[in-house]
Each structure stands twice: as C-alpha cells, then as structure tokens.
C-alpha cells in the first residue's frame, strides 16, 4: 500500500466493518484498499460488477476480508438489497463511506429535466437513502458507528460547466446539508456523520477533463497539484478513526487549498 497510510496503525480497524459505495474505481476503490490494509472487513458496493470482481479478488488474494455486492444507488430496491446482504454477512455495520456519484459538466442551457433527475438520483437521493439505511442499523448497535459522505468543493463554490455543472454542484451542496441535518437528528445516538470535501482530484471520475486543463487546474492550486485518490482515502480513514471521535457534523476540506483561492 501507499505510504500515505503509514500514520495509521496496521490494525487500527481490526474487528471493524465498513461499507463503501462506488468502490469499483477511483476514490471508492482506494478507500477500500486503505481500510483493508488496516484490518477492516470491507464490503465493496458498486454497479460495476466487473470492477468489483477484479479488485475485490485482488484484495482477497492479499489476505483481506472483502465482500462485493452490486448496487445501483439510484434504485431504492437495490439499496435495500445491499443492506440485506450486509445484515446477512456482517456481525454489524461499523462504518459507511458514500463514494457513489456521477460528475457532469454541461452548460446551463444544455441541462434538461432528465439530466437533473439522473444526477440527483445518484448523488443526492442515493446518498440520503444509503445514509438512512446505515444509520438505522448503527443506532441499533450498542457501539454506534461512523458515516462519511463524499461531497465536493463544488458544493461550496459552485460548478460552472467546465469541470462540474450546476446539477452536480447542487447535488453536492445537498450532500453537505444531508450531513448537517442527519448530525442534528442523531445527536447523542453514538453515530458520527461527517463530510469530505475533495478538491480537483485526478481520478477516473475526472476522465472527461483534458490533460491540459488538469495541468492548468494544478498550477492554480496552492499545493500545485491535483489531489489523488489516496489523499482522499487517508482523510476518510481519519474521519472514521478514534482520532476523530470529537469531529461531528463537519466537512473536511481535502482540496489542496482550492477553497481559499
């Protein structure tokens, strides 16, 4: 594994479970690798069954305890089936990371009703109902649990259509609101929920961005590079760890300084 995670003890998640949506590529996949490297029992969920088979198999070969389950988070029955799998195969659910999302970059007059329904079906409704399912189980656990929802810096300063559009930015602003609202409602119930705000990240989700634009974005960031999936996975590990036990209803900006440009 990458040295990014050397700060965390090798067994810091031993005996704990984690469900990760969007786990067949990019940030979700790297998060699955990170948790597995620290001893967690991992459930990788994604609609890409080929990716799940490949990368879940690789992790099992390395000795990790990994499950894979197909899910389409825009479909409520599929979300229910994912949690039924967890109920049947896990002792209990300790951590949830919602990475499943789609990013779109359309100008304002190119966005129609169907476009907004598609983006928000995955990014907003999918996130909420996945959080709802996990929180219900965690509240019933005597040990509670941790939830991290992956939002975006676009949810704070907007899209614009070049890298991310209005529909995407609005869905991520909504994700931040979900985290705040759920945190208020679950206060005192032993369930921590926080958000991660990634900045521009060089991952498969951003394959629509040409390299020349990526170079320009990197040059404008205070860190002078785009983020990597392991940058985000390390922050997620922190938010789910005991070191973050007093972090609640927060949004961690892991963005190379994009928020204060």
C-alpha positions as CSV (number, residue, x, y, z in Angstrom):
1,X,0.0,0.0,0.0
2,X,1.0,3.6,-0.4
3,X,3.0,5.4,2.3
4,X,0.1,7.8,2.7
5,X,-1.4,5.5,5.3
6,X,1.7,4.9,7.4
7,X,0.4,7.3,10.1
8,X,-2.3,4.7,10.9
9,X,-1.5,1.6,12.9
10,X,-1.7,-1.6,10.8
11,X,-4.5,-3.0,12.9
12,X,-6.4,0.2,13.7
13,X,-9.6,-1.0,12.1
14,X,-9.2,-4.7,13.0
15,X,-12.6,-6.2,14.0
16,X,-14.5,-3.4,12.4
17,X,-16.6,-3.4,9.2
18,X,-17.0,-0.8,6.5
19,X,-19.5,-0.5,3.6
20,X,-18.2,1.6,0.7
21,X,-20.4,2.6,-2.2
22,X,-18.7,3.5,-5.5
23,X,-15.9,1.1,-4.6
24,X,-15.0,-0.3,-8.0
25,X,-12.9,2.6,-9.1
26,X,-11.2,5.8,-8.1
27,X,-11.7,7.2,-4.6
28,X,-14.0,4.4,-3.5
29,X,-11.6,1.7,-4.6
30,X,-8.7,3.4,-2.9
31,X,-10.7,3.8,0.2
32,X,-11.5,0.0,0.2
33,X,-7.8,-0.7,-0.2
34,X,-7.0,1.7,2.7
35,X,-9.5,0.1,5.1
36,X,-8.4,-3.4,4.1
37,X,-4.8,-2.5,4.8
38,X,-5.7,-1.5,8.3
39,X,-7.5,-4.7,9.2
40,X,-11.2,-3.8,8.4
41,X,-13.7,-6.2,6.9
42,X,-14.8,-4.4,3.8
43,X,-18.0,-4.5,1.7
44,X,-17.3,-3.1,-1.7
45,X,-20.5,-1.9,-3.4
46,X,-20.9,-0.6,-7.0
47,X,-22.9,-1.1,-10.1
48,X,-19.7,-2.1,-12.0
49,X,-19.7,-5.8,-11.3
50,X,-16.7,-6.4,-13.5
51,X,-14.7,-3.9,-11.5
52,X,-15.9,-5.4,-8.2
53,X,-14.9,-8.9,-9.3
54,X,-11.4,-7.8,-10.3
55,X,-10.5,-5.5,-7.5
56,X,-12.3,-7.4,-4.8
57,X,-10.5,-10.5,-5.9
58,X,-7.2,-8.7,-5.8
59,X,-7.8,-7.6,-2.2
60,X,-8.8,-11.1,-1.2
61,X,-5.6,-12.5,-2.7
62,X,-3.7,-10.1,-0.5
63,X,-5.3,-11.6,2.6
64,X,-8.0,-9.0,3.2
65,X,-11.6,-9.9,4.2
66,X,-13.6,-8.4,1.4
67,X,-17.2,-8.8,0.2
68,X,-18.6,-7.4,-3.0
69,X,-22.2,-6.6,-3.8
70,X,-23.8,-5.0,-6.8
71,X,-25.8,-1.8,-6.2
72,X,-27.4,1.0,-8.1
73,X,-27.9,3.7,-5.5
74,X,-30.5,5.5,-7.7
75,X,-32.7,2.5,-7.2
76,X,-34.3,2.1,-3.7
77,X,-34.8,-1.7,-4.1
78,X,-31.1,-2.1,-4.9
79,X,-30.1,-0.1,-1.8
80,X,-32.4,-2.4,0.3
81,X,-30.8,-5.5,-1.3
82,X,-27.3,-4.1,-0.4
83,X,-28.2,-3.7,3.2
84,X,-29.9,-7.1,3.3
85,X,-26.5,-8.5,2.2
86,X,-24.8,-6.7,4.9
87,X,-27.3,-7.9,7.5
88,X,-26.7,-11.5,6.4
89,X,-22.9,-11.4,6.2
90,X,-21.7,-8.9,8.7
91,X,-21.7,-9.0,12.5
92,X,-22.8,-5.4,12.4
93,X,-22.0,-2.3,10.4
94,X,-19.5,0.0,11.9
95,X,-18.6,2.4,9.1
96,X,-20.2,3.7,5.9
97,X,-18.5,5.7,3.2
98,X,-20.7,7.0,0.4
99,X,-18.4,7.5,-2.7
100,X,-21.0,6.5,-5.3
101,X,-21.6,9.6,-7.6
102,X,-21.6,10.8,-11.2
103,X,-20.0,14.1,-12.3
104,X,-21.3,16.0,-15.3
105,X,-20.1,19.2,-17.0
106,X,-22.8,20.7,-19.1
107,X,-23.5,24.4,-19.6
108,X,-26.7,25.8,-18.2
109,X,-28.8,25.7,-21.4
110,X,-27.7,22.1,-22.1
111,X,-29.2,20.8,-18.9
112,X,-32.7,19.4,-19.1
113,X,-35.1,17.8,-16.6
114,X,-33.8,14.3,-17.3
115,X,-30.2,15.4,-16.7
116,X,-31.1,16.8,-13.2
117,X,-33.1,13.7,-12.3
118,X,-30.1,11.4,-13.3
119,X,-27.5,13.4,-11.4
120,X,-29.6,13.9,-8.2
121,X,-31.0,10.3,-8.3
122,X,-27.4,9.1,-7.8
123,X,-25.7,11.9,-5.9
124,X,-28.4,13.2,-3.6
125,X,-31.2,10.6,-3.3
126,X,-28.7,7.7,-3.4
127,X,-26.6,9.3,-0.7
128,X,-29.5,10.1,1.6
129,X,-31.1,6.6,1.4
130,X,-27.8,4.9,1.8
131,X,-27.1,7.0,4.9
132,X,-30.6,6.3,6.2
133,X,-30.1,2.5,5.9
134,X,-26.7,2.6,7.6
135,X,-27.8,5.0,10.4
136,X,-30.8,2.8,11.2
137,X,-28.5,-0.1,11.8
138,X,-25.9,1.9,13.7
139,X,-28.4,3.4,16.1
140,X,-29.5,-0.2,16.9
141,X,-25.9,-1.2,17.6
142,X,-24.6,-0.6,21.1
143,X,-21.3,0.6,19.6
144,X,-22.9,3.1,17.2
145,X,-20.9,3.8,14.0
146,X,-19.3,6.3,11.7
147,X,-20.6,7.8,8.4
148,X,-18.6,9.8,5.9
149,X,-20.3,11.3,2.9
150,X,-18.1,12.4,0.0
151,X,-19.3,15.8,-1.1
152,X,-17.2,18.3,-3.2
153,X,-15.7,21.8,-3.1
154,X,-18.1,22.4,-6.0
155,X,-20.9,22.1,-3.4
156,X,-19.5,25.2,-1.7
157,X,-18.3,27.5,-4.5
158,X,-20.4,26.1,-7.4
159,X,-19.8,24.4,-10.7
160,X,-19.9,26.4,-13.8
161,X,-19.9,23.8,-16.6
162,X,-16.2,23.5,-17.3
163,X,-15.3,20.8,-14.7
164,X,-18.6,20.3,-13.0
165,X,-22.0,21.7,-13.8
166,X,-24.9,23.2,-11.8
167,X,-26.7,19.9,-11.3
168,X,-23.6,18.3,-9.9
169,X,-22.7,21.2,-7.7
170,X,-26.3,21.4,-6.3
171,X,-26.2,17.7,-5.6
172,X,-23.0,18.1,-3.5
173,X,-24.4,21.1,-1.7
174,X,-27.3,18.9,-0.9
175,X,-25.0,16.2,0.4
176,X,-23.4,18.8,2.8
177,X,-26.9,19.6,4.0
178,X,-27.7,15.9,4.5
179,X,-24.7,15.6,6.7
180,X,-25.6,18.6,8.8
181,X,-29.3,17.6,9.1
182,X,-28.6,14.0,10.0
183,X,-26.0,15.1,12.5
184,X,-28.6,17.3,14.3
185,X,-31.2,14.5,14.3
186,X,-28.8,11.8,15.5
187,X,-27.1,13.8,18.2
188,X,-26.4,11.7,21.3
189,X,-27.1,8.4,19.4
190,X,-23.4,7.2,19.1
191,X,-23.4,7.7,15.4
192,X,-20.9,10.2,14.0
193,X,-21.5,11.6,10.5
194,X,-19.2,13.9,8.6
195,X,-18.5,15.0,5.0
196,X,-15.3,15.0,3.0
197,X,-14.9,17.9,0.5
198,X,-12.4,16.8,-2.1
199,X,-11.0,19.4,-4.4
200,X,-10.0,18.7,-8.0
201,X,-8.8,15.0,-8.0
202,X,-7.0,13.1,-10.7
203,X,-9.2,10.0,-10.8
204,X,-11.4,8.1,-13.3
205,X,-14.3,10.3,-12.4
206,X,-12.5,13.3,-14.0
207,X,-11.6,11.4,-17.2
208,X,-13.7,14.0,-19.1
209,X,-11.1,16.7,-18.3
210,X,-8.3,17.1,-20.8
211,X,-4.7,16.9,-19.5
212,X,-4.0,20.5,-20.5
213,X,-6.9,21.6,-18.3
214,X,-5.7,19.4,-15.4
215,X,-2.3,21.0,-15.7
216,X,-3.9,24.4,-15.5
217,X,-6.0,23.5,-12.5
218,X,-3.0,22.1,-10.7
219,X,-1.0,25.2,-11.4
220,X,-3.7,27.4,-9.8
221,X,-3.9,25.3,-6.6
222,X,-1.7,26.4,-3.7
223,X,-0.4,22.8,-3.5
224,X,0.5,23.0,-7.2
225,X,-1.0,19.6,-7.9
226,X,-4.4,17.9,-8.2
227,X,-5.5,15.6,-5.5
228,X,-5.0,11.8,-5.6
229,X,-7.5,9.1,-4.5
230,X,-5.1,8.2,-1.7
231,X,-5.2,11.7,-0.4
232,X,-9.0,11.4,0.0
233,X,-8.8,7.8,1.4
234,X,-6.4,9.0,4.1
235,X,-8.8,11.7,5.2
236,X,-11.7,9.2,5.2
237,X,-9.7,6.9,7.4
238,X,-9.1,9.7,9.8
239,X,-12.8,10.7,10.0
240,X,-13.7,7.1,10.7
241,X,-10.9,6.6,13.3
242,X,-10.9,7.1,17.0
243,X,-8.7,10.1,16.5
244,X,-11.7,11.9,15.1
245,X,-14.0,11.0,18.0
246,X,-14.9,14.7,18.6
247,X,-15.4,15.5,14.9
248,X,-19.2,15.7,14.3
249,X,-21.3,17.1,11.5
250,X,-18.2,18.6,9.9
251,X,-16.9,19.0,6.4
252,X,-13.2,18.2,6.0
253,X,-11.7,20.1,3.0
254,X,-9.1,17.9,1.4
255,X,-8.6,20.1,-1.6
256,X,-5.1,21.4,-1.9
257,X,-6.3,24.9,-0.9
258,X,-8.9,25.3,-3.6
259,X,-11.4,26.7,-1.0
260,X,-9.3,29.8,-0.4
261,X,-8.1,30.5,-3.9
